[in-house]
């Protein structure tokens, strides 16, 4: 019976990650297709439409947006639109959080892995985190002179985490890439290479 259970769990460990990954990708493709199919139909007659062209149009639109935003005039228009989003109360909160998240993972980094750090929490224990920036200047800690940095600590197997303002001398840069560190933290250290 133990062999049967072990073999079943091993098979589940093989099939479930693949199935969930494929399911999420199919779901995203179907959502993009449903959203962009009507746009495609406006440009070409219905007889020229093939399934998947909505996804291709989505990829093309995203790439074109990346190219266009590099142009001075389009960049200024985009900055004005962002300014508008950041002035509307509820939209500001949602937009800023999503924008900051994608900016953190898409900005260029040096190869030294300096954004991945360990934090000494005492008792010979360390936490792995990610420096997201200097502590905001609007936060003043009474009676403290040292510089602090904002460090994001994701929770294992969850979406979420904590942002700590930590004294810079308690933070040690690690020589590990962001993706590898994030995988290790999110899987509670059981990720395989």
C-alpha beads as a LAMMPS data file, in Angstrom:
LAMMPS data file: protein, C-alpha beads

193 atoms
192 bonds

1 atom types
1 bond types

-500.0 500.0 xlo xhi
-500.0 500.0 ylo yhi
-500.0 500.0 zlo zhi

Masses

1 110.0

Atoms # bond

1 1 1 0.000 0.000 0.000
2 1 1 2.842 2.391 0.821
3 1 1 4.426 1.805 -2.610
4 1 1 1.078 2.585 -4.275
5 1 1 0.701 5.853 -2.322
6 1 1 4.302 6.928 -2.967
7 1 1 4.031 6.175 -6.680
8 1 1 0.707 8.018 -6.913
9 1 1 2.134 11.112 -5.169
10 1 1 5.209 11.032 -7.412
11 1 1 2.924 10.873 -10.464
12 1 1 0.836 13.724 -9.068
13 1 1 4.025 15.759 -8.622
14 1 1 4.794 15.222 -12.311
15 1 1 1.321 15.724 -13.782
16 1 1 -0.103 18.525 -11.615
17 1 1 2.520 21.256 -12.323
18 1 1 2.331 20.562 -16.072
19 1 1 -1.486 20.433 -16.073
20 1 1 -1.824 23.657 -14.058
21 1 1 0.719 25.476 -16.229
22 1 1 -1.036 24.387 -19.426
23 1 1 -4.445 25.261 -17.936
24 1 1 -3.308 28.786 -16.976
25 1 1 -1.735 29.375 -20.412
26 1 1 -4.867 28.107 -22.197
27 1 1 -7.062 30.260 -19.968
28 1 1 -4.950 33.349 -20.733
29 1 1 -4.994 32.590 -24.462
30 1 1 -8.779 32.084 -24.455
31 1 1 -9.323 35.319 -22.534
32 1 1 -7.083 37.236 -24.963
33 1 1 -8.823 35.605 -27.918
34 1 1 -12.300 36.470 -26.598
35 1 1 -11.265 40.062 -25.958
36 1 1 -9.405 40.680 -29.223
37 1 1 -11.486 38.659 -31.704
38 1 1 -14.029 41.505 -32.124
39 1 1 -11.166 43.962 -32.780
40 1 1 -9.757 41.634 -35.432
41 1 1 -13.206 41.282 -37.019
42 1 1 -13.363 45.069 -37.437
43 1 1 -10.206 44.980 -39.558
44 1 1 -10.883 41.921 -41.737
45 1 1 -13.974 40.045 -42.915
46 1 1 -15.093 37.066 -40.847
47 1 1 -14.057 34.455 -43.445
48 1 1 -10.374 35.418 -42.939
49 1 1 -10.473 34.863 -39.199
50 1 1 -8.695 31.802 -37.819
51 1 1 -8.624 30.771 -34.148
52 1 1 -5.488 32.161 -32.535
53 1 1 -5.366 35.355 -34.553
54 1 1 -6.751 37.259 -31.546
55 1 1 -3.787 36.092 -29.436
56 1 1 -1.386 36.999 -32.258
57 1 1 -3.011 40.435 -32.447
58 1 1 -2.577 40.808 -28.669
59 1 1 1.144 40.001 -28.891
60 1 1 1.491 42.447 -31.771
61 1 1 -0.325 45.204 -29.838
62 1 1 1.891 44.696 -26.772
63 1 1 5.063 44.818 -28.878
64 1 1 3.835 47.890 -30.749
65 1 1 3.061 49.615 -27.435
66 1 1 6.620 48.893 -26.285
67 1 1 8.032 50.407 -29.469
68 1 1 5.710 53.433 -29.512
69 1 1 6.258 54.397 -25.873
70 1 1 9.927 54.959 -26.718
71 1 1 8.945 57.841 -29.004
72 1 1 9.122 61.245 -27.316
73 1 1 5.579 62.404 -28.162
74 1 1 3.931 59.066 -27.266
75 1 1 5.964 58.904 -24.055
76 1 1 4.698 62.343 -23.012
77 1 1 1.095 61.318 -23.766
78 1 1 1.615 58.111 -21.767
79 1 1 3.048 60.052 -18.811
80 1 1 -0.005 62.351 -18.879
81 1 1 -2.317 59.318 -18.910
82 1 1 -0.412 57.781 -16.005
83 1 1 -0.728 61.068 -14.115
84 1 1 -4.491 60.904 -14.642
85 1 1 -4.636 57.312 -13.354
86 1 1 -2.637 58.338 -10.285
87 1 1 -5.120 61.082 -9.378
88 1 1 -8.297 58.951 -9.346
89 1 1 -8.705 57.513 -5.811
90 1 1 -9.487 53.793 -6.339
91 1 1 -7.791 53.552 -9.730
92 1 1 -4.622 55.053 -8.229
93 1 1 -4.282 52.254 -5.676
94 1 1 -4.842 49.394 -8.117
95 1 1 -2.840 50.902 -10.986
96 1 1 0.138 51.885 -8.813
97 1 1 0.380 48.444 -7.206
98 1 1 0.264 46.597 -10.533
99 1 1 2.609 49.060 -12.230
100 1 1 5.174 48.917 -9.405
101 1 1 5.077 45.110 -9.381
102 1 1 5.800 44.846 -13.111
103 1 1 8.400 47.628 -12.966
104 1 1 10.286 45.753 -10.240
105 1 1 10.557 42.566 -12.278
106 1 1 11.095 44.182 -15.691
107 1 1 13.726 46.803 -14.924
108 1 1 17.291 45.984 -15.945
109 1 1 19.557 44.632 -13.243
110 1 1 23.244 44.190 -12.887
111 1 1 24.458 40.599 -12.904
112 1 1 25.738 40.758 -9.345
113 1 1 22.315 39.878 -7.872
114 1 1 22.477 42.870 -5.518
115 1 1 18.682 43.162 -5.215
116 1 1 18.457 39.772 -3.488
117 1 1 19.449 40.061 0.151
118 1 1 19.399 38.224 3.434
119 1 1 18.193 39.938 6.583
120 1 1 19.641 39.061 9.955
121 1 1 16.679 38.602 12.301
122 1 1 18.802 37.483 15.243
123 1 1 19.214 34.079 16.814
124 1 1 21.446 32.985 13.931
125 1 1 18.451 33.122 11.539
126 1 1 18.259 34.840 8.145
127 1 1 15.372 35.740 5.833
128 1 1 15.674 36.091 2.059
129 1 1 14.194 39.261 0.623
130 1 1 14.349 41.696 -2.264
131 1 1 15.390 45.338 -1.949
132 1 1 12.669 47.377 -3.590
133 1 1 14.232 50.761 -2.870
134 1 1 15.322 53.150 -0.191
135 1 1 12.912 53.759 2.644
136 1 1 10.520 56.568 1.769
137 1 1 11.787 59.907 3.052
138 1 1 8.321 60.613 4.458
139 1 1 8.805 57.910 7.107
140 1 1 10.833 59.232 10.013
141 1 1 11.722 56.986 12.898
142 1 1 12.188 59.143 16.026
143 1 1 15.674 58.984 17.537
144 1 1 17.166 57.029 14.665
145 1 1 20.012 58.214 12.472
146 1 1 20.744 55.121 10.343
147 1 1 19.656 54.649 6.754
148 1 1 16.894 52.135 6.046
149 1 1 15.957 50.247 2.893
150 1 1 12.617 48.759 1.877
151 1 1 12.869 44.965 1.604
152 1 1 10.053 42.785 0.285
153 1 1 9.724 39.383 1.957
154 1 1 7.391 37.095 -0.034
155 1 1 5.499 34.337 1.755
156 1 1 5.998 30.717 0.712
157 1 1 3.143 29.161 -1.300
158 1 1 1.100 32.362 -1.135
159 1 1 0.569 35.529 -3.067
160 1 1 1.660 38.219 -0.684
161 1 1 4.363 39.104 1.724
162 1 1 5.723 41.871 3.914
163 1 1 7.637 45.030 3.146
164 1 1 10.057 45.813 5.944
165 1 1 12.055 48.982 6.462
166 1 1 15.362 47.520 7.570
167 1 1 18.583 49.165 8.698
168 1 1 21.065 48.877 5.835
169 1 1 23.678 47.253 8.092
170 1 1 21.326 44.276 8.760
171 1 1 21.016 43.547 5.029
172 1 1 23.575 41.406 3.169
173 1 1 23.515 41.186 -0.655
174 1 1 23.389 37.605 -1.953
175 1 1 25.044 36.382 -5.142
176 1 1 21.868 34.802 -6.531
177 1 1 19.524 35.819 -9.336
178 1 1 16.076 37.252 -8.604
179 1 1 14.223 34.417 -10.367
180 1 1 16.173 31.710 -8.550
181 1 1 15.698 33.421 -5.186
182 1 1 11.972 33.974 -5.800
183 1 1 11.509 30.314 -6.775
184 1 1 13.370 29.221 -3.642
185 1 1 11.331 31.482 -1.359
186 1 1 7.950 30.722 -2.913
187 1 1 8.497 26.965 -2.738
188 1 1 9.864 27.098 0.828
189 1 1 13.292 25.979 -0.334
190 1 1 12.165 22.703 -1.931
191 1 1 12.562 23.918 -5.525
192 1 1 14.713 21.646 -7.663
193 1 1 17.295 22.974 -10.125

Bonds

1 1 1 2
2 1 2 3
3 1 3 4
4 1 4 5
5 1 5 6
6 1 6 7
7 1 7 8
8 1 8 9
9 1 9 10
10 1 10 11
11 1 11 12
12 1 12 13
13 1 13 14
14 1 14 15
15 1 15 16
16 1 16 17
17 1 17 18
18 1 18 19
19 1 19 20
20 1 20 21
21 1 21 22
22 1 22 23
23 1 23 24
24 1 24 25
25 1 25 26
26 1 26 27
27 1 27 28
28 1 28 29
29 1 29 30
30 1 30 31
31 1 31 32
32 1 32 33
33 1 33 34
34 1 34 35
35 1 35 36
36 1 36 37
37 1 37 38
38 1 38 39
39 1 39 40
40 1 40 41
41 1 41 42
42 1 42 43
43 1 43 44
44 1 44 45
45 1 45 46
46 1 46 47
47 1 47 48
48 1 48 49
49 1 49 50
50 1 50 51
51 1 51 52
52 1 52 53
53 1 53 54
54 1 54 55
55 1 55 56
56 1 56 57
57 1 57 58
58 1 58 59
59 1 59 60
60 1 60 61
61 1 61 62
62 1 62 63
63 1 63 64
64 1 64 65
65 1 65 66
66 1 66 67
67 1 67 68
68 1 68 69
69 1 69 70
70 1 70 71
71 1 71 72
72 1 72 73
73 1 73 74
74 1 74 75
75 1 75 76
76 1 76 77
77 1 77 78
78 1 78 79
79 1 79 80
80 1 80 81
81 1 81 82
82 1 82 83
83 1 83 84
84 1 84 85
85 1 85 86
86 1 86 87
87 1 87 88
88 1 88 89
89 1 89 90
90 1 90 91
91 1 91 92
92 1 92 93
93 1 93 94
94 1 94 95
95 1 95 96
96 1 96 97
97 1 97 98
98 1 98 99
99 1 99 100
100 1 100 101
101 1 101 102
102 1 102 103
103 1 103 104
104 1 104 105
105 1 105 106
106 1 106 107
107 1 107 108
108 1 108 109
109 1 109 110
110 1 110 111
111 1 111 112
112 1 112 113
113 1 113 114
114 1 114 115
115 1 115 116
116 1 116 117
117 1 117 118
118 1 118 119
119 1 119 120
120 1 120 121
121 1 121 122
122 1 122 123
123 1 123 124
124 1 124 125
125 1 125 126
126 1 126 127
127 1 127 128
128 1 128 129
129 1 129 130
130 1 130 131
131 1 131 132
132 1 132 133
133 1 133 134
134 1 134 135
135 1 135 136
136 1 136 137
137 1 137 138
138 1 138 139
139 1 139 140
140 1 140 141
141 1 141 142
142 1 142 143
143 1 143 144
144 1 144 145
145 1 145 146
146 1 146 147
147 1 147 148
148 1 148 149
149 1 149 150
150 1 150 151
151 1 151 152
152 1 152 153
153 1 153 154
154 1 154 155
155 1 155 156
156 1 156 157
157 1 157 158
158 1 158 159
159 1 159 160
160 1 160 161
161 1 161 162
162 1 162 163
163 1 163 164
164 1 164 165
165 1 165 166
166 1 166 167
167 1 167 168
168 1 168 169
169 1 169 170
170 1 170 171
171 1 171 172
172 1 172 173
173 1 173 174
174 1 174 175
175 1 175 176
176 1 176 177
177 1 177 178
178 1 178 179
179 1 179 180
180 1 180 181
181 1 181 182
182 1 182 183
183 1 183 184
184 1 184 185
185 1 185 186
186 1 186 187
187 1 187 188
188 1 188 189
189 1 189 190
190 1 190 191
191 1 191 192
192 1 192 193
